[in-house]
Structure formats: structure tokens, C-alpha cells
Amino acid sequence: MMEPPHSSLNSPTVEPSLQLCEREGSESADSGIGDVDDLPVPQQIRISNITCDSFRISWDMDGRGRERITHYFIDLNKKENKKENKFKHKDVPTKLVAKAVPLPMTVRGHWFLSPRTEYTVAVQTAAKQLDGDYSVSRWSEIIEFCTADYSTVHLNQLLQKAEAIAGRMLPFAVFYRNQQREYFQQASPSYRSRDAQCRRMLPAVKDNSGSHGSPISGKLEGIFFSCNTEFNTGKPPQDSPYGPYRFQIEADVLFNQNTNIYFGDFYCMYTSYHYVILVLAPDGSKGDVFCKGRLPALDKSNNYFLTCTEEDDGSLSFRHAQDVILEVMYTEPVDLSLGTVSQISGHQLMSLSTLNAKKDPSCKTCNISVGR
């Protein structure tokens, strides 16, 4: 297993054989590395077992000179993205150094590997000399790979952090969704998530807001609803970041005994507000199939965020967490005739919009040790 030597409070113990160094061009610029030698050049680089913060790497080598190899140099860089700010600090070390061990080897480290990120990698063999310098081979070909989403293990870590700040549960009765007036009109060609002829709201692919490693971003289709209420009135707030018109629907239409609930994400946007994304999927639906095995399932009557409980008379009662803003993603179409549309009296608070919002990577409340 390869890990860089810079340990932090949350970092595991690091093997002393590993270190970081820099290189420019096709040859190393390190003062401790000598001229290119005739050591075997790694060929046919293979990447496997990719997770959000690790991968396994192996390669082929000629037999000649293999007995001289003492170390491997692995040059790992984020793939260049022309849309990124070129003045942004580059936080990815350019070279990992490990003692020569049997292949394949695992490269692991959340401080230089981020989820859902494209990387380039090249390999060089090296022989440590008596004076401490290295003789090195030529660099291998450069190959590309992309790290994976958060696994359920990582999502459960995020879930536990969200549970810690969810607060007490408050009763609510409706889900609601705010949009511009045109969204709810019969002819709305500018809104691809609307079926104007059938007057239905259709699921749309979730944007890239929230945690970078969330497995639902850019993949799961759904319709976002809110359910938070004002503490003093017990009713939905009259302000919204998404528009002055509100569709409102009784809670039991979307959330009932035939609905499964999943934890999707926990994040903030450089403010004190924290958001929890929950997924509601009718049992056996396309969205439900997607979520099973990818997202932590919650007990619909006993969790920290959103509950549906059957009372003695057979009716359903609903509660939501007070101290987090819930974004509830329903995975199926919703007919507008099942609810009502009306104009709210408050303001459109654009600063609270989470559309393509980026998560604060420095927040200790909502980040785990595998990247943002």
C-alpha cells in the first residue's frame, strides 16, 4: 500500500519508505535522482479495484535488470480541466515513491485522491545507490483513469455526521415545490422536467450540487421537494430560493407504507446552513432499484430526518428534522392534479439556492476523510 509521508491528525501511520518528490517533463528534476539508466521500463500499465480514494496498479517489465530495482516512482496528477481556474492551488503531489514490492500494489490516500476525479498516471523504476541518489528508467506511457463514487461505507460515515446535528423532530403535513409561474402553466416548453400535455412534473437528472462523491449526482432522476416548516407556525415558510409559485401536496401521497427512503447526501455551502438529501422511491420502482445497494436505507418510521408513522386509527403522521434543511428527491412523475398551485407572499431568496452548489471542503461538520 502506498501512502505519502505527510501525516495529519486523522491520517494513518505512514511507512517511512514512502516520500514525495517533484518532476518536470519526462525526467526527474530531483537533486537526489541521477541520469536515466537502462532499468526496465514499466509497460502495459493496468489500473483496477478503483474506489473513491484508492486504486490498484500493476505493470509488465522485461527481465533484464529487474534485480537492481529498489523503488517505484508513480507520477499521479489530476487530468487538466481547462474550465478550472489556472491560478487555483494544485493540491495533488506529483510523485509517489515506494519500495519495490510484488505487484499489484494499492495506492491509497484521501489527501491526494478525490472521488469522481480524472487522473493521469505514469511509472518509473529506480535503483537506490550507495550515496543515496537514484538511477532511474525512462517513464512509462501515460494512462488515464477516474476514481469512483462514495461507497455505502463512506455514505454511512456521512450519515452519522448528519444524524449528529439533525435536532428534534417537528410535525408536518405537506411536501412543496417552488418554481417560476411558467413551470406550472399548460404550455411550458422551456422546462424539460415538465410534461405540459399531461400536466405532470417529470423526474430530471440530479445536478452536481453537494458532495463531490455522491453516487446520485448526475445519475439519479427525481423531483425535488421541501418539507421544512417554520418553528412558530408549523407551516411551510413563505420565502423560497426557487420561485414565487408553489405546488403543495399532502405528505401521504409521496411518503407512505409503499415508499422506501434512502440517505443521499449531507453538505453545506460555506454557510451555517446544512442540507440533507433524502430519496423517496416507491417500492420496486426504477429509482428504488437504483438506490438499493448504493445508498443507506432508512427506517421510514424511525430515523433522524424524515418519518412516516402509522397511528392507531390507521392514519399516517409525519415529522421532519428541525436543524437541517431537507431536500427530498421523489423518483417518479407527479401529477399536478394531486395538489394545488398558489403564489407565496414572501421573497425569492436566491442566496439559498442549491442549484449546482459546491460543498465547502473545509467544514468539519459535514466532511469525511475521503475528499469532498
C-alpha positions in Angstrom: 0.0 0.0 0.0 1.4 3.4 -1.0 0.8 6.5 1.2 2.6 9.8 1.3 4.6 10.6 4.5 2.8 13.8 5.5 0.6 12.5 8.3 -2.2 14.6 9.9 -4.4 14.2 12.9 -6.7 11.9 11.0 -4.1 10.2 8.9 -2.9 6.6 9.4 0.7 5.8 10.3 2.8 6.2 7.2 5.6 3.8 6.2 9.0 5.5 6.2 9.9 4.1 2.8 7.4 6.4 1.1 8.1 10.0 0.2 7.0 12.7 -2.2 9.1 14.5 -4.8 8.6 16.6 -7.9 9.4 16.1 -11.6 9.3 18.2 -14.7 9.0 17.0 -18.3 9.9 13.3 -18.9 12.8 13.1 -16.4 13.0 13.8 -12.7 14.3 17.2 -11.6 15.0 15.9 -8.0 18.6 16.6 -6.8 18.7 13.0 -5.5 17.9 11.3 -8.8 20.6 10.7 -11.3 20.6 10.0 -15.0 18.2 7.8 -16.9 19.5 4.2 -16.6 18.8 1.1 -18.6 16.5 -0.2 -15.9 13.3 -2.0 -17.1 10.6 0.4 -18.3 7.1 -0.4 -17.0 4.8 -1.5 -19.8 1.1 -2.3 -20.1 0.1 -0.3 -17.0 -3.1 -1.7 -15.5 -5.4 0.0 -13.0 -8.0 -2.0 -11.1 -10.1 -2.0 -7.9 -10.8 1.7 -8.2 -12.6 3.3 -5.2 -13.2 7.0 -4.4 -9.8 7.2 -2.6 -7.7 4.2 -3.8 -6.7 2.1 -6.7 -4.5 -0.9 -7.5 -1.8 -0.7 -10.1 0.4 -3.2 -11.9 2.5 -3.4 -15.0 4.8 -5.7 -17.0 8.6 -5.4 -17.2 11.5 -7.0 -19.1 13.5 -9.5 -17.0 16.9 -7.8 -17.7 17.9 -5.6 -14.8 14.9 -6.3 -12.6 17.1 -7.5 -9.7 18.5 -3.9 -9.5 15.2 -2.3 -8.9 14.7 -1.0 -5.3 11.9 1.6 -5.8 9.0 2.5 -7.9 8.1 6.2 -8.8 4.5 6.8 -9.6 3.6 10.1 -11.2 0.0 10.9 -10.4 -1.8 14.1 -11.5 -5.3 15.4 -11.9 -6.2 15.5 -15.5 -6.1 19.0 -16.8 -9.5 20.7 -16.8 -9.5 23.8 -19.0 -12.5 25.2 -17.2 -10.8 25.3 -13.8 -9.1 28.4 -12.5 -5.5 28.1 -13.6 -4.4 30.1 -10.5 -6.0 27.6 -8.1 -3.6 25.9 -5.8 -2.7 22.5 -7.0 -3.1 20.1 -4.1 -2.1 16.9 -5.8 1.5 15.6 -5.2 3.2 14.8 -8.5 5.2 11.8 -7.4 4.8 8.9 -5.0 7.8 6.8 -4.1 7.6 3.2 -2.8 10.0 0.4 -2.2 9.8 -2.3 -4.9 7.1 -4.7 -3.7 5.3 -7.6 -5.5 2.7 -6.3 -7.9 -0.1 -5.3 -7.9 0.1 -2.7 -5.2 -2.5 -0.4 -3.7 -2.3 3.3 -3.8 -4.4 4.9 -1.2 -4.7 8.4 0.2 -7.7 10.7 0.7 -5.4 13.8 0.8 -4.4 13.4 -2.8 -7.2 11.3 -4.3 -10.7 12.8 -4.7 -13.9 11.0 -5.7 -15.2 11.2 -9.3 -11.9 12.8 -10.5 -9.9 12.0 -13.6 -6.2 11.4 -13.1 -3.2 10.6 -15.3 -0.5 8.2 -14.1 3.0 7.1 -15.3 5.5 4.8 -13.7 9.3 4.7 -13.5 11.6 2.1 -11.9 14.6 3.2 -9.8 17.7 1.8 -8.1 19.0 3.5 -5.0 22.7 3.9 -5.0 25.2 3.9 -2.1 25.4 7.7 -2.0 21.6 8.0 -1.6 20.9 9.1 -5.2 18.7 7.1 -7.6 19.3 5.8 -11.1 16.0 5.6 -12.9 14.4 4.1 -16.0 12.5 6.0 -18.7 9.0 6.9 -17.9 6.2 4.5 -19.0 3.3 5.6 -21.1 0.8 7.9 -19.5 -2.7 6.3 -18.9 -5.9 7.8 -17.6 -8.5 6.7 -15.1 -11.3 8.1 -13.0 -11.9 7.5 -9.3 -15.3 6.2 -8.1 -18.2 7.5 -6.1 -18.6 7.2 -2.4 -19.3 3.6 -1.4 -22.0 2.7 1.2 -19.3 2.7 3.8 -18.4 6.3 3.1 -22.1 7.3 2.9 -22.8 5.7 6.3 -19.9 7.9 7.7 -21.6 10.9 6.2 -25.0 9.7 7.5 -23.6 9.5 11.1 -22.3 13.1 10.8 -25.7 14.3 9.6 -27.5 12.5 12.4 -25.4 14.2 15.0 -26.8 17.7 14.1 -30.3 16.8 12.9 -32.0 18.1 16.0 -35.5 17.3 17.3 -38.4 16.3 15.0 -41.3 18.6 14.1 -44.6 17.6 12.6 -45.5 18.5 9.1 -48.4 17.7 6.7 -47.3 18.6 3.1 -44.5 18.5 0.7 -44.0 21.5 -1.5 -42.0 22.6 -4.6 -41.4 26.2 -5.7 -40.8 27.3 -9.3 -41.4 30.2 -11.6 -45.0 30.7 -12.8 -44.2 29.3 -16.3 -43.2 25.9 -14.9 -46.8 25.2 -13.8 -48.5 26.5 -16.9 -50.0 24.2 -19.5 -47.5 25.2 -22.2 -44.0 25.2 -20.7 -41.6 24.2 -23.5 -38.6 25.8 -21.6 -38.9 23.3 -18.8 -37.7 19.9 -19.8 -38.8 18.4 -16.5 -42.4 19.2 -17.2 -44.9 17.2 -19.3 -47.2 20.1 -20.3 -49.8 17.9 -22.2 -50.4 15.6 -19.3 -49.8 18.3 -16.6 -47.2 16.2 -14.8 -43.9 17.0 -13.2 -41.3 14.6 -14.5 -38.1 13.5 -12.9 -34.9 15.1 -14.0 -31.3 14.0 -13.5 -29.8 15.5 -10.3 -27.2 18.2 -10.8 -23.7 18.2 -9.3 -24.5 20.1 -6.1 -23.4 18.7 -2.8 -20.7 16.2 -2.1 -18.4 15.5 -5.0 -18.5 11.8 -4.4 -22.3 11.4 -4.1 -23.5 8.5 -6.3 -26.8 10.2 -7.1 -25.3 13.3 -8.7 -25.6 13.2 -12.5 -27.2 9.8 -12.3 -30.4 9.5 -10.4 -33.6 11.1 -11.7 -36.1 12.7 -9.4 -38.2 15.7 -8.5 -37.1 17.8 -5.5 -39.5 18.8 -2.8 -39.2 20.5 0.6 -40.9 19.8 3.8 -39.3 22.0 6.4 -41.7 24.2 8.4 -41.4 27.4 10.4 -41.0 26.7 14.1 -43.6 29.3 15.2 -46.4 28.4 12.7 -45.8 24.8 11.9 -46.4 25.6 8.2 -44.1 25.9 5.2 -42.1 29.2 5.1 -43.4 32.0 2.8 -39.9 32.6 1.3 -38.2 30.4 -1.3 -35.0 30.5 -3.4 -36.7 28.8 -6.3 -39.7 30.9 -7.3 -42.8 32.6 -6.2 -45.2 29.8 -7.1 -45.7 26.7 -5.0 -47.0 23.3 -5.7 -48.2 21.7 -2.5 -49.2 18.1 -2.0 -50.3 16.0 1.0 -47.4 14.2 2.5 -49.0 10.7 2.3 -49.3 10.9 -1.5 -45.5 10.7 -1.8 -44.5 9.1 1.5 -46.4 6.1 2.7 -46.0 2.4 3.6 -45.2 1.6 0.0 -42.3 4.1 -0.2 -38.7 3.4 0.6 -36.5 6.2 2.0 -32.7 6.5 1.5 -30.0 8.8 2.7 -28.3 10.6 -0.3 -26.0 13.3 0.9 -25.0 15.8 3.6 -23.4 19.2 2.8 -23.1 22.9 3.3 -22.3 25.8 1.0 -19.8 27.9 3.1 -22.7 29.0 5.4 -24.0 27.8 8.8 -26.9 26.0 7.0 -26.6 22.3 6.4 -28.5 20.3 3.9 -29.5 16.6 3.9 -30.7 15.0 0.7 -33.2 12.1 1.1 -34.6 9.9 -1.7 -38.2 8.7 -1.6 -38.7 5.9 -4.0 -41.9 3.7 -4.4 -41.0 0.1 -3.7 -39.8 -1.7 -6.8 -39.7 1.4 -8.9 -36.7 2.3 -11.2 -35.5 4.8 -8.6 -35.8 2.2 -5.9 -33.7 -0.3 -7.9 -31.0 2.3 -8.4 -30.8 3.2 -4.7 -30.7 -0.4 -3.4 -27.0 -1.2 -2.7 -25.9 2.3 -3.5 -27.5 4.4 -0.7 -28.1 3.7 3.0 -31.7 2.7 3.5 -33.5 4.4 6.4 -36.3 3.0 8.6 -39.3 5.1 7.5 -40.8 5.2 11.0 -37.6 5.6 12.9 -34.8 7.8 11.6 -33.3 11.2 12.4 -34.6 13.2 9.4 -38.0 12.3 8.0 -40.5 9.8 9.4 -43.9 8.3 8.5 -45.7 6.6 11.3 -49.0 4.8 11.3 -51.3 5.8 14.2 -53.8 3.6 16.0 -56.6 4.8 13.8 -54.7 3.8 10.6 -53.8 7.4 9.7 -50.2 8.5 8.9 -48.3 11.2 10.8 -45.1 12.9 9.6 -42.1 14.5 11.2 -39.0 16.3 9.9 -35.7 17.2 11.5 -35.6 20.8 12.7 -31.9 21.7 12.5 -31.1 20.7 8.9 -32.7 21.7 5.6 -34.1 18.7 3.9 -34.1 18.2 0.1 -36.4 15.4 -0.7 -36.0 13.7 -4.0 -39.0 11.8 -5.3 -38.1 9.4 -8.1 -41.4 9.2 -10.0 -43.6 11.6 -12.0 -46.1 13.6 -10.0 -49.5 14.7 -11.5 -50.3 18.4 -10.8 -53.9 17.4 -10.1 -52.8 15.7 -6.9 -52.0 19.0 -5.3 -52.5 22.8 -5.5 -50.5 25.6 -7.0 -50.6 29.1 -5.4 -48.4 32.2 -5.2 -46.5 32.7 -1.9 -46.4 36.0 -0.2 -42.6 36.1 0.7 -39.4 36.8 -1.3 -37.3 34.7 -3.6 -34.1 34.2 -1.6 -31.7 33.4 -4.4 -28.7 33.1 -1.9 -30.2 29.9 -0.5 -30.5 28.1 -3.9 -28.6 24.9 -4.0 -28.5 24.6 -7.8 -25.1 23.2 -8.7 -23.9 24.4 -5.3 -20.4 23.4 -4.3 -19.7 21.8 -1.0 -17.4 23.6 1.5 -14.4 21.2 1.7 -13.2 22.8 4.9 -16.3 22.2 7.0 -15.6 19.7 9.8 -19.3 19.1 10.4 -20.1 17.6 7.0 -16.9 16.3 5.5 -15.4 12.8 5.9 -11.8 11.6 5.3 -12.3 10.7 1.6 -12.5 14.0 -0.1 -15.4 16.4 -0.6 
